[in-house]
């Protein structure tokens, strides 16, 4: 498991709250990035913010501008931008469930592993995971992080679950705009049979570890050879030590909460995630996501508090 939780909070299904932690499911370690270095001194190049005809400017003289037409910007003060940012929430409410095949692959953006925050949260976590498996559904909700709101999906993954951020509809191009020029002619049957035979012959289980980025491998080999060669220069950077994170939990009696949720009027009618207008309960100010990224997950699980159903 990753050392640092990206987010800590609770998943809410009607009256059931499940304390969880989420961790990034992907990593950028396979990529190679470069810094520009001043060869005579061996120091990295830094960039100044410069105004044409004026030269370097101080950071406090810079505002963000939104271009409304060519060369015409609306300037925004930092406090104006901060005022419209959404407060990061510690609760993800599942407001709708859909069949997995209904979500086009184009909408999936980034995956995160979801695990129970402590031992007491595990029972409710497993119940939700297995219920999603049996119904073959994906849970949907909206979560505010880093000042903006994301649509997210939740589905089983082995003994845990995976949360994925989804793109909004206006962030995805319409496929027909690219495919309309492709003809509707039927393929030749002999050619189709040959293609199917080739696909069958090359079919095998998916083993991602067998695929490698040969360009990245070659770059790593080059870097290693240069490091070992005479005159090679190496620059070391150290991350600041992070403060330990605190952990809490909030689990209600699972069976009673589920029964009471079903007894509520309209409990079996799912509300679309985008249309959910029920105000969230007031809570203590949530920590910034940056703090969640910098803090390692606690090693010990704290006992959960029990809330009346």
Helices and strands as residue ranges (DSSP letters): E 7-13, E 16-24, E 37-38, E 43-44, E 50-51, E 55-56, G 59-61, E 64-69, E 72-76, H 78-84, E 91-93, E 96-99, G 100-102, G 105-107, E 108-116, H 119-135, E 137-145, E 148-157, E 160-166, G 169-171, H 176-179, H 189-201, G 208-210, H 214-228, E 250-252, H 254-263, G 273-275, H 289-294, E 305-307
